[in-house]
């Protein structure tokens, strides 16, 4: 942890400025799982937070218009330009006579424009690598970045590290928020290991052979968390955990060999830090994203009653299991990719997004998701990580998506054969 992006011992607040009144916040991805819960946190704490702008993809314009009206935002953005007319109509239906309508932005760069707009904190809750440009824009503008969009850090790690100032990023993923809090228990040099917990998804305990006939409906039935379809499938394959290991490495500057995944089905302990003296600190709480969201928005202060608490008068069982890397090879593959660096993480992430879409459409077996991603990564080879640019990342992603679609379209065994 000599060069960590998210150091809980360093506060960026002095540089960002601590407002006397509510903290101005921009919420990106407001109609998704993270965004809707962030809106709940803000509405429950109007003395602490004020949302100035919202962005969404455009698939839920009614919800976006409702959020805009309830929060009284100045600007609303949608990525899909074909949804502008529908959004304006939805806004007019909610605003009364004389109430000024918010400005509407549209297009693929709208969220990036909002990320650079005047505010204190940007919550990036966008799903996928399309969140990279907004992440870079928020950092460039000097805002505090409450980061839930792990993909932007993973695919653009060197670019993010070049822009971020000490303490400027506060992680919002439950696992990385847990590590962030547990790391307060010691100095960076005292950290021996990061322990990232995983629920194990809906297929914990199954062998690889038993995963062959998994359906999209099966994969979308996560036992503890309510998330979007892509993240839910990623949790079922444990690709999400592999991405989180890469993110932990980048955020806290801990080598991959000192980051371990531990299966914890109840999702009560969100992650742990083992220190050199043998002490292990865990951050725990009921599986509810409002607490890490509130911490990301309010840091370095905690928001009272942000999330539910345990009833310690009731008996509880907390279980831990080792990760079955044969049935779920995504985590060791992600470690290999993270160690390669350069554009390899971008290839890994982009190929996975395409394979998940193919699986959800019924065109790719469940076990072929990671097999196909591995084949694409292997074809990509060892990248040159020096002088990485945004265009390098985008070009690598484009190639990976095309190649993943090609492999997903052929016989399920072909991806494994390519890797062999």
VEXVEX-227616 format. One record per residue (C-alpha): residue number from 0; residue in one letter; chain; x, y, z. Coordinates in Angstrom, 3 decimals. Each point is the difference from the previous one (the first is absolute). Layout:
 num residuo cadena        u        v        w
 NUM       A      A        X        Y        Z
...
This chain:
 num residuo cadena        u        v        w
   0       X      A    0.000    0.000    0.000
   1       X      A    2.712    2.434   -0.940
   2       X      A   -1.964    1.602   -2.822
   3       X      A   -3.639   -0.770    0.744
   4       X      A   -2.811    1.812   -1.778
   5       X      A   -2.461   -0.389    2.876
   6       X      A    1.911    0.671    3.214
   7       X      A   -2.349    0.430    2.979
   8       X      A    2.798    1.716    1.926
   9       X      A    0.086    2.858   -2.543
  10       X      A   -2.863    2.467   -0.349
  11       X      A   -0.519    1.814   -3.272
  12       X      A   -2.627    2.236    1.568
  13       X      A    2.361    2.944    0.480
  14       X      A    0.665    0.117   -3.731
  15       X      A   -3.622   -0.580   -0.973
  16       X      A   -1.304    2.444    2.561
  17       X      A   -2.434   -0.800    2.794
  18       X      A   -3.282    1.837   -0.621
  19       X      A   -1.847    1.685    2.858
  20       X      A   -3.342   -1.345   -1.193
  21       X      A   -1.037   -3.138   -1.876
  22       X      A    2.664   -1.606   -2.164
  23       X      A   -0.748    0.307   -3.730
  24       X      A   -0.038   -3.435   -1.649
  25       X      A   -0.291   -1.226   -3.592
  26       X      A   -1.451   -3.520   -0.319
  27       X      A    0.942   -1.950   -3.121
  28       X      A   -2.091   -3.088   -0.724
  29       X      A   -2.848    1.233    2.186
  30       X      A   -2.613   -2.537   -1.134
  31       X      A    2.200   -3.028    0.704
  32       X      A    0.373   -1.894    3.250
  33       X      A    2.729    2.259    1.416
  34       X      A   -1.645    3.168   -1.288
  35       X      A   -3.451   -0.673    1.436
  36       X      A    1.459   -0.784    3.411
  37       X      A    2.171    3.123   -0.179
  38       X      A   -3.170    2.022   -0.629
  39       X      A   -1.512   -1.593    3.119
  40       X      A    3.045    1.020    2.036
  41       X      A   -0.179    3.586   -1.265
  42       X      A   -3.738    0.339    0.596
  43       X      A    0.479   -1.295    3.548
  44       X      A    2.761    2.559    0.651
  45       X      A   -0.994    3.307   -1.622
  46       X      A    2.139    1.925    2.484
  47       X      A    3.117   -1.848   -1.182
  48       X      A   -0.439   -0.538   -3.747
  49       X      A   -1.507    1.811   -2.972
  50       X      A   -0.078   -1.645   -3.429
  51       X      A    0.687    2.497   -2.781
  52       X      A   -0.134   -2.362   -2.979
  53       X      A   -1.019   -3.529   -0.984
  54       X      A    0.981   -2.237   -2.891
  55       X      A   -1.369   -3.313   -1.236
  56       X      A    0.165   -2.160   -3.091
  57       X      A   -3.598    0.823   -0.959
  58       X      A   -1.807   -3.284    0.456
  59       X      A   -2.085    1.277    2.937
  60       X      A   -0.945    3.580   -0.831
  61       X      A   -3.041    0.006    2.296
  62       X      A    2.168   -0.850    2.996
  63       X      A    2.620    2.530   -1.064
  64       X      A   -2.634    2.734   -0.266
  65       X      A   -1.385   -0.916    3.417
  66       X      A    3.485    0.159    1.533
  67       X      A    0.683    3.356   -1.656
  68       X      A   -3.209    1.473    1.402
  69       X      A    0.447   -1.364    3.514
  70       X      A    3.603    1.198    0.168
  71       X      A   -0.612    3.306   -1.820
  72       X      A    3.095   -0.461   -2.134
  73       X      A    1.200    2.557   -2.507
  74       X      A    1.083   -2.435   -2.705
  75       X      A   -1.041   -3.457   -1.217
  76       X      A    1.976   -2.024   -2.544
  77       X      A   -0.751   -3.110   -2.049
  78       X      A    2.455   -1.942   -2.121
  79       X      A   -2.690   -0.932   -2.535
  80       X      A   -0.866    2.994   -2.150
  81       X      A   -3.142   -1.732   -1.271
  82       X      A   -1.429    0.261    3.542
  83       X      A    0.155    3.795    0.263
  84       X      A   -3.581    0.674   -1.127
  85       X      A   -1.360   -2.694    2.316
  86       X      A    2.044    1.398    2.894
  87       X      A   -1.200    3.569   -0.581
  88       X      A   -3.597   -1.230   -0.060
  89       X      A    0.529   -1.917    3.246
  90       X      A    1.513    3.087    1.629
  91       X      A   -2.863    2.251   -1.094
  92       X      A   -2.471   -2.482    1.481
  93       X      A    1.633    0.333    3.429
  94       X      A    0.818    3.688    0.203
  95       X      A   -2.813    2.374    0.840
  96       X      A   -0.826    3.319   -1.674
  97       X      A    2.783    2.484    0.539
  98       X      A    2.505   -2.611    1.110
  99       X      A    3.178    0.262   -2.080
 100       X      A    0.899   -3.206   -1.796
 101       X      A    3.565   -1.286    0.325
 102       X      A    2.406    0.314   -2.904
 103       X      A    0.155   -3.194   -2.068
 104       X      A    3.255   -1.309   -1.441
 105       X      A    0.217   -3.013   -2.296
 106       X      A    2.550   -2.162   -1.734
 107       X      A    2.914   -2.271    0.879
 108       X      A    2.002    2.898    1.474
 109       X      A   -2.803    1.405    2.175
 110       X      A    1.069   -1.831    3.174
 111       X      A    3.587    1.121   -0.530
 112       X      A   -1.184    3.605   -0.269
 113       X      A   -1.898   -0.333    3.283
 114       X      A    3.008   -1.582    1.709
 115       X      A    1.983    3.156   -0.748
 116       X      A   -2.787    2.398    1.040
 117       X      A    0.279    2.048    3.218
 118       X      A   -0.570   -2.167    3.084
 119       X      A    1.823   -1.451    2.980
 120       X      A   -0.434   -3.745   -0.578
 121       X      A   -0.738   -2.149   -3.043
 122       X      A   -1.562   -3.395    0.666
 123       X      A    0.817   -2.188   -2.994
 124       X      A   -2.598   -2.775    0.106
 125       X      A    0.133   -0.787   -3.727
 126       X      A    0.359   -3.676   -0.907
 127       X      A    2.754   -0.975   -2.408
 128       X      A    3.115    1.531   -1.500
 129       X      A   -2.028    2.869   -1.451
 130       X      A    0.523    1.526    3.437
 131       X      A    3.695    0.619   -0.719
 132       X      A   -0.385    3.389   -1.683
 133       X      A   -2.212    1.387    2.833
 134       X      A    2.482   -1.314    2.578
 135       X      A    2.865    1.799   -1.720
 136       X      A   -2.086    3.168   -0.397
 137       X      A   -0.930    0.095    3.703
 138       X      A    3.619   -0.445    1.052
 139       X      A    1.216    2.587   -2.501
 140       X      A   -2.548    2.489    1.358
 141       X      A    1.308   -0.535    3.525
 142       X      A   -3.166   -1.541    1.423
 143       X      A   -0.142   -2.699    2.638
 144       X      A   -0.833   -3.227   -1.836
 145       X      A   -2.299   -2.455    1.786
 146       X      A    0.797   -2.964   -2.223
 147       X      A   -2.455   -2.840   -0.515
 148       X      A    0.957   -0.480   -3.661
 149       X      A    2.835   -2.481    0.537
 150       X      A    0.424   -0.580   -3.738
 151       X      A    1.319    3.510   -0.620
 152       X      A    2.844   -0.552    2.454
 153       X      A    0.713   -3.498   -1.273
 154       X      A    0.176    0.851   -3.708
 155       X      A    1.666    3.368    0.462
 156       X      A    2.111   -0.588    3.097
 157       X      A    3.144    1.899   -1.096
 158       X      A   -2.109    2.877   -1.356
 159       X      A   -1.935    0.274    3.264
 160       X      A    3.164   -0.218    2.108
 161       X      A    1.587    2.785   -2.055
 162       X      A   -2.895    2.368    0.760
 163       X      A   -1.158   -0.885    3.513
 164       X      A    1.415    1.923    2.924
 165       X      A    0.497   -1.610    3.420
 166       X      A   -3.358   -0.675    1.637
 167       X      A   -2.018    1.192   -3.017
 168       X      A   -1.657   -3.398   -0.578
 169       X      A   -2.331   -1.498    2.604
 170       X      A   -1.096   -3.543   -0.960
 171       X      A   -3.701   -0.864    0.058
 172       X      A    0.099   -3.739   -0.790
 173       X      A   -0.897   -1.738    3.261
 174       X      A    3.247   -2.021   -0.013
 175       X      A    2.273    2.951   -0.672
 176       X      A   -1.863    2.217    2.418
 177       X      A    0.524   -2.741    2.608
 178       X      A    3.731   -0.117   -0.749
 179       X      A    0.117    3.804    0.110
 180       X      A   -1.475   -0.026    3.498
 181       X      A    2.047   -2.938    1.311
 182       X      A    3.236    1.558   -1.244
 183       X      A   -0.497    2.784    2.519
 184       X      A    1.085   -2.554    2.613
 185       X      A    3.676    0.165   -0.954
 186       X      A    2.630    1.679   -2.122
 187       X      A    0.590   -1.074   -3.609
 188       X      A    3.244   -1.783    0.896
 189       X      A   -1.873   -2.094    2.583
 190       X      A   -2.349   -1.568   -2.576
 191       X      A    0.759   -3.653   -0.717
 192       X      A   -3.013   -1.046   -2.073
 193       X      A   -3.325    1.195   -1.392
 194       X      A   -2.825   -2.525    0.356
 195       X      A   -2.797    0.678   -2.495
 196       X      A   -3.192   -1.842    0.862
 197       X      A   -2.334   -1.553   -2.564
 198       X      A   -3.501   -1.345    0.529
 199       X      A    0.811   -2.786   -2.443
 200       X      A   -3.031    0.956   -2.081
 201       X      A   -2.978   -2.267   -0.673
 202       X      A    2.196   -2.975   -0.992
 203       X      A    2.307   -0.285    2.990
 204       X      A    0.986   -3.625    0.570
 205       X      A   -0.693   -1.168   -3.549
 206       X      A    2.672   -1.684   -2.080
 207       X      A    0.847    1.228   -3.490
 208       X      A   -1.939   -2.906   -1.483
 209       X      A   -3.071    1.012    2.011
 210       X      A    0.194    3.518   -1.447
 211       X      A   -0.360   -1.134   -3.605
 212       X      A   -3.782    0.355   -0.172
 213       X      A   -0.390    3.252    1.946
 214       X      A   -2.610    2.316   -1.548
 215       X      A   -0.111    3.812    0.024
 216       X      A   -2.921   -0.207    2.429
 217       X      A    2.133   -2.101    2.346
 218       X      A    2.929    2.402   -0.233
 219       X      A   -2.143    3.068    0.680
 220       X      A   -1.259   -1.409    3.318
 221       X      A    2.703    1.370    2.313
 222       X      A   -0.444   -1.195    3.604
 223       X      A    0.844    3.226    1.847
 224       X      A    0.330    3.054   -2.259
 225       X      A   -2.451    1.747   -2.348
 226       X      A    2.011    1.299   -2.975
 227       X      A   -0.246    0.595   -3.728
 228       X      A    0.119   -2.985   -2.391
 229       X      A    3.627    0.389   -1.129
 230       X      A    1.378    0.322    3.545
 231       X      A   -2.234   -2.848    1.175
 232       X      A    1.319   -2.359   -2.693
 233       X      A    3.537    1.176    0.778
 234       X      A   -0.630   -0.965    3.614
 235       X      A   -1.203   -3.435   -1.096
 236       X      A    3.159   -0.638   -2.067
 237       X      A    2.129    1.782    2.647
 238       X      A    1.348    2.272   -2.741
 239       X      A   -1.229    2.819    2.226
 240       X      A    2.280   -1.255    2.770
 241       X      A    2.900   -0.165   -2.415
 242       X      A   -0.655    3.607   -0.983
 243       X      A   -0.125    0.924    3.682
 244       X      A    3.394   -1.596    0.605
 245       X      A    1.478    2.119   -2.794
 246       X      A   -1.727    3.051    1.447
 247       X      A    1.339   -0.738    3.491
 248       X      A    3.511   -0.291   -1.425
 249       X      A   -0.321    3.367   -1.735
 250       X      A   -1.724    1.805    2.855
 251       X      A    2.253   -1.168    2.816
 252       X      A    3.276   -0.836   -1.777
 253       X      A    0.117   -3.528    1.443
 254       X      A    1.562   -2.741   -2.194
 255       X      A   -2.318   -2.684   -1.376
 256       X      A    1.727   -2.728    2.006
 257       X      A   -1.135    1.810    3.170
 258       X      A   -3.656    0.258   -1.016
 259       X      A   -2.174   -3.022    0.765
 260       X      A   -3.642   -0.768   -0.772
 261       X      A   -1.980   -1.680    2.786
 262       X      A   -3.523   -1.348   -0.571
 263       X      A   -2.424    1.278    2.640
 264       X      A   -3.592   -0.892   -1.006
 265       X      A   -1.813    2.274    2.448
 266       X      A    1.680    3.178   -1.338
 267       X      A    0.154    1.399    3.525
 268       X      A    3.754    0.606   -0.026
 269       X      A    0.725    2.128   -3.042
 270       X      A    3.788   -0.414    0.071
 271       X      A    2.929   -0.206    2.429
 272       X      A    3.571    1.173    0.464
 273       X      A    2.645   -2.218    1.590
 274       X      A    2.852    1.850    1.670
 275       X      A    3.583   -1.114    0.596
 276       X      A   -0.565   -0.698    3.703
 277       X      A   -2.680   -2.595   -0.839
 278       X      A   -2.992    2.220    0.733
 279       X      A   -2.818    0.015   -2.560
 280       X      A   -2.497    2.863   -0.160
 281       X      A   -3.346   -0.585   -1.689
 282       X      A   -2.700    2.469   -1.011
 283       X      A   -3.439   -1.533    0.337
 284       X      A   -3.665    0.885   -0.322
 285       X      A   -3.194   -1.240   -1.651
 286       X      A    0.295   -0.203   -3.814
 287       X      A   -1.232    3.500   -0.858
 288       X      A    1.785    2.398   -2.355
 289       X      A   -1.280    3.182    1.642
 290       X      A    2.773   -0.044    2.605
 291       X      A    2.960   -0.050   -2.451
 292       X      A   -1.827    2.504   -2.222
 293       X      A   -0.514    2.370    2.925
 294       X      A    3.625   -0.402    1.050
 295       X      A    1.126    0.791   -3.544
 296       X      A   -2.130    3.135   -0.107
 297       X      A    0.723    1.210    3.515
 298       X      A    3.621   -0.968    0.625
 299       X      A    1.876    0.812    2.244
 300       X      A   -3.203    0.179    2.051
 301       X      A   -2.432   -2.872    0.515
 302       X      A   -3.698    0.493   -0.682
 303       X      A   -2.124   -1.026    3.015
 304       X      A   -2.429   -2.883   -0.597
 305       X      A    1.126   -0.410   -3.606
 306       X      A   -0.750   -3.730   -0.006
 307       X      A   -1.560   -2.751    2.111
 308       X      A    1.818   -1.612    2.930
 309       X      A    0.114   -3.525    1.404
 310       X      A   -2.268   -1.120    2.788
 311       X      A    2.724   -1.378    2.260
 312       X      A   -2.586   -1.597    2.285
 313       X      A   -0.701   -2.560   -2.742
 314       X      A    2.172   -3.017   -0.815
 315       X      A    1.870    0.141   -3.327
 316       X      A    2.254   -2.387   -1.907
 317       X      A    2.905    1.434   -1.986
 318       X      A    1.706   -2.476   -2.336
 319       X      A    3.237    0.125   -1.982
 320       X      A    1.198   -2.264   -2.817
 321       X      A    3.022   -0.078   -2.316
 322       X      A   -0.566    1.015   -3.607
 323       X      A   -0.379   -2.894   -2.461
 324       X      A    2.212    1.275   -2.813
 325       X      A   -0.700   -3.027   -2.222
 326       X      A   -3.742    0.613   -0.081
 327       X      A    0.440    3.791   -0.050
 328       X      A    3.241    0.845   -1.845
 329       X      A   -0.847    3.692   -0.446
 330       X      A    1.937    1.173    3.065
 331       X      A    3.380   -1.562   -0.880
 332       X      A   -0.501    1.163   -3.599
 333       X      A   -0.638    3.551    1.226
 334       X      A    3.179   -0.106    2.098
 335       X      A    1.977   -1.016   -3.097
 336       X      A   -1.587    2.813   -1.979
 337       X      A    0.607    2.542    2.758
 338       X      A    3.651   -0.991    0.221
 339       X      A    0.361    0.420   -3.783
 340       X      A   -1.357    3.537    0.233
 341       X      A   -0.080    2.309   -3.000
 342       X      A   -3.087   -0.644   -2.101
 343       X      A   -0.492   -3.577    1.256
 344       X      A   -2.577    0.977    2.673
 345       X      A   -1.954    1.946   -2.636
 346       X      A   -0.026   -3.069   -2.248
 347       X      A   -1.104   -2.219    2.890
 348       X      A   -2.847    2.320    0.984
 349       X      A   -1.249    0.725   -3.539
 350       X      A    0.050   -3.661   -1.007
 351       X      A   -1.913   -0.904    3.131
 352       X      A   -2.690    2.616   -0.638
 353       X      A   -0.570   -1.433   -3.479
 354       X      A   -0.065   -3.581    1.291
 355       X      A   -2.508    0.870    2.717
 356       X      A   -2.276    1.561   -2.608
 357       X      A    0.318   -3.148   -2.137
 358       X      A   -0.814   -2.188    3.009
 359       X      A   -3.048    2.082    0.953
 360       X      A   -1.197   -0.235   -3.622
 361       X      A    0.273   -3.784    0.128
 362       X      A    2.915   -0.215   -2.405
 363       X      A    2.792   -1.076    2.349
 364       X      A    0.130   -2.625    2.772
 365       X      A    0.764    1.217    3.521
 366       X      A    3.397   -1.709    0.275
 367       X      A    0.996    1.332   -3.428
 368       X      A   -0.118    3.592    1.282
 369       X      A    3.350   -0.173    1.802
 370       X      A    1.432   -2.474   -2.552
 371       X      A   -0.667    2.487   -2.789
 372       X      A    1.391    2.917    1.995
 373       X      A    3.154   -2.018    0.675
 374       X      A    0.363   -0.766   -3.703
 375       X      A   -0.296    3.676   -0.935
 376       X      A    2.518    0.993    2.685
 377       X      A    2.453   -2.621   -1.238
 378       X      A   -0.312    1.176   -3.602
 379       X      A    0.625    3.540    1.133
 380       X      A    3.346   -1.127    1.403
 381       X      A    2.320    1.978    2.241
 382       X      A   -0.735    3.714   -0.419
 383       X      A    2.451    2.864    0.196
 384       X      A   -1.040    1.893    3.118
 385       X      A    2.235    3.016   -0.599
 386       X      A   -1.470    3.279   -1.198
 387       X      A   -3.596   -1.242    0.171
 388       X      A   -2.538    2.431   -1.482
 389       X      A   -3.774    0.145    0.063
 390       X      A   -0.040   -0.856   -3.704
 391       X      A    2.110   -3.107    0.706
 392       X      A   -2.626   -1.152    2.492
 393       X      A   -2.893    0.724   -2.366
 394       X      A    1.701   -1.774   -2.909
 395       X      A    0.729   -3.059    2.155
 396       X      A   -3.603   -0.086    1.169
 397       X      A   -1.316    0.213   -3.555
 398       X      A    2.208   -2.891   -1.116
 399       X      A   -0.973   -2.080    3.051
 400       X      A   -3.719    0.524   -0.578
 401       X      A    0.226   -1.009   -3.646
 402       X      A    2.077   -3.083    0.780
 403       X      A   -2.222   -1.038    2.909
 404       X      A   -3.092    0.241   -2.202
 405       X      A    1.731   -2.105   -2.659
 406       X      A    0.926   -2.718    2.487
 407       X      A   -3.401    0.087    1.709
 408       X      A   -1.723   -0.521   -3.342
 409       X      A    1.742   -3.312   -0.702
 410       X      A   -0.203   -3.374    1.762
 411       X      A    0.344    0.292    3.818
 412       X      A    3.104   -2.178   -0.032
 413       X      A    1.852    2.223   -2.438
 414       X      A    1.006    2.621    2.581
 415       X      A    1.634   -2.644    2.177
 416       X      A    1.694   -1.496   -3.078
 417       X      A    1.407    3.400   -0.964
 418       X      A    1.513    0.375    3.449
 419       X      A    1.432   -3.515   -0.096
